[in-house]
Amino acid sequence: MEPDDVLAALDPEQREVAEAVRGPVCVLAGAGTGKTRAITHRIAHAVRSGVVDPQGVLAVTFTTRAAGELRQRLRQLGTPGVQARTFHAAALRQLTYFWPRVIGGDPPRVIESKLPLLIDACRSLRRNQDRSELRDIASEIEWAKVTQIGPEDYVAAARKAGRTPPVPAEEVVRVYEEYEHLRRDRHLVDFETILELTAAVMTEHREVASQIRQQYRYFVVDEYQDVNPLQKLLLDTWLGGRDDLCVVGDPNQTIYSFTGATTRYLTGFPVEYPDATVIRLVRDYRSTPQVVSLANRVLEAARTPHRLALIAQRPDGPEPVFTEYDDETAEAEGVARAVRKLADSGVPTREIAVLFRVNAQSEAYEQAFGNAGLPYVLRGADRFFERPEVRQAVVLLRGAARSADPGDTLASTVHHILSGIGLTPQAPGGGKAREKWESLKALADLAEDLAAAGADLSAFVAELERRASEQHAPPVEGVTLASLHAAKGLEWDAVFLVGVTEGMLPIVYAETPEQIEEERRLLYVGVTRARAHLSLSWALARSPGGRRSRRPSRFLDGLTGRSAQGRSAQGRSAQKGRAGAASSPSERRSPAAPVGCRICGKTLAVATEQKLGRCATCPADHDERLLDELKAWRTGVSKKEKLPQWAVFTDITLQAIAERTPTSERDLLAITGIGRVKLDRYGEAVLDLCRDAANRTEDA
């Protein structure tokens, strides 16, 4: 393949990317604009033009699957020697190689999860080991480590960043310190430490830095809007002052700020590199003009500049559908009916997705799809190649490949082996049996595809091992159920965005203008997953017969064809004020009235005192049993909805409820920090507990 051949079939902007083979390059690539095509052709063109040896290129991305896709495309372009890895895989490879030479002894062992070590840390500290709480603490530790914050600085840094830890910040510090002590004592590294140690080894040992920089001279970083400070530190260490760096990203798809990722490295690239070439990819080849138009309109009201307005390249398709339901059960059943209609019209179920804000929302759709006999796949559960039935199948297939008869056919051999562990001609009705069957059926279908291409059993096993290493699962027949975060980077013919209500999207604990804008981008990501069919829906009540008090998301204002989305102009102004988007005095909220202590009358200035409604020094009785019941209820909700406990209600809020024992919605709303959204979601359950407590008091 000649250098110019690599440039064939690229659009003008993609070709501009491919031809910018030297120096700093920033590619702002909108959803569906062919960014992977552009950067792989750029690498291939640079190699074919003699600008760089393939072994001198390091392409970095964020997921094993994305790295595998880069390698596969580069092989197809005749440049198989390029290294395409995740940040962690590249760093671990270097750290493991140099460890014996510069540190000595065996390299540390990598831990996949922090939870086991956190459990041991809690035992050492003699503290409670609630798993949902530990997961939240693990997230806080990860945020601290990627932003280069040690235990001693966590309290101040978390306060400055506006974070609300799941337990008091001082308690996070104690667990963080003990976790790090045990990790070092046991010669373990987590994912953050891998990056930190690699950068440290290069900084402290010039010969290591020299060898790595001699090896890698040409860098490409995908999804640059998701880079965190620790990854940026390692990237700068790899570069060592050089500027052969191409970064690719979309500021409109920044949805991981809560993990420490920041878009400022992408948007500030021309400042960091004044001579940078900046190229925008805006031709959307994925979605119809109708979907693209809605995606652009979602971002029109954003507080940040609309940097990448997409231009659709596909023919017209159906208009997006907006549907309001009485309750969540009706919404799930309505979506199931719509999915059945699409499937009957010829859309494969594997090309349909239902996307929601939090994983707890999947339960209603699992039930509705099971009742309707629709196959589904829950994304974000066990990785395909880590499922027990898949691991068992791979072991059996590997053994069969070693003793295979040359006359055996691939498809029949695989079907025979898989039928022995649960693959039947007809699919089971649902549940775990259906999930297992779908996994085995996916393996059987892949075997048939490879058999048609002339592969034998050994080649099939080799392909499975390659896919397992790259987390490239074969397509499973069934509707995908996934969170919006898990859907990023994927696409389907038809997408249903469900539960698009205030309190869910934006999520109830998104309070600052920055958090609200990230929620808006999350909706944008969901919309841009659809190629042709797009449906957005919401329910007015949680359960059948419940109070119809929910409202469609503020992000839908002006998009559905309904004026005001069932809200008054005054209500819309209040929503804009909460999002920080109000621009005129009439749209700004009035200053809050001063809050006085309900016991002594003194004006309260401290937030915790305002929430309690009293001075910290003023005595107040509370129902200890009610407080315990509220905490137990919160734990249950947190686990069910897969939310941090503080996102349901903070300890201070529960304390205030236990002190004041509200028995009406008005009483509950009088507690500072409880608004209409939380009342709609949790008010009924909290008031039931409070009324029971009040009845106990009267009986006594």
Secondary structure, DSSP 8 states (H G I E B T S, - for coil): --HHHHTTT--HHHHHHHH--SS-EEEEE-TTS-HHHHHHHHHHHHHHTTSS-GGGEEEEESSHHHHHHHHHHHHHTT-TT-EEEEHHHHHHHHHHHHHHHHT-SS--EE-S-SHHHHHHHHHHHT----HHHHHHHHHHHHHHHHTT--GGGHHHHHHHHT---SS-HHHHHHHHHHHHHHHHHTTEE-HHHHHHHHHHHHHH-HHHHHHHHHH--EEEESSGGG--HHHHHHHHHHHTT---EEEEE-GGG---GGGT--THHHHTHHHHSTT-EEEEE-EESSS-HHHHHHHHHHHHT-SS------EE-S------EEEEEEEHHHHHHHHHHHHHHHHHTT--GGGEEEEESSGGGHHHHHHHHHHHT--EEETTSS-GGGSHHHHHHHHHHHHHHHT--TT--HHHHHHHHHHTTT--SS--SSHHHHHHHHHHHHHHHHHHHHHHTT--HHHHHHHHHHHHHTT-----SSEEEEEHHHHTT--EEEEEE---BTBBTTBTT--SHHHHHHHHHHHHHHHTTEEEEEEEEEEEESSTTS-----B-GGGTTTSSSSGGG--HHHHHHHHHHTT---SGGGS------EE-TTT--EE-SHHHHHHTS-TTS-----HHHHHHHHHHHHHHHHHHT--HHHH--HHHHHHHHHH---SHHHHHTSTT--HHHHHHHHHHHHHHHHHHHHHHHH-
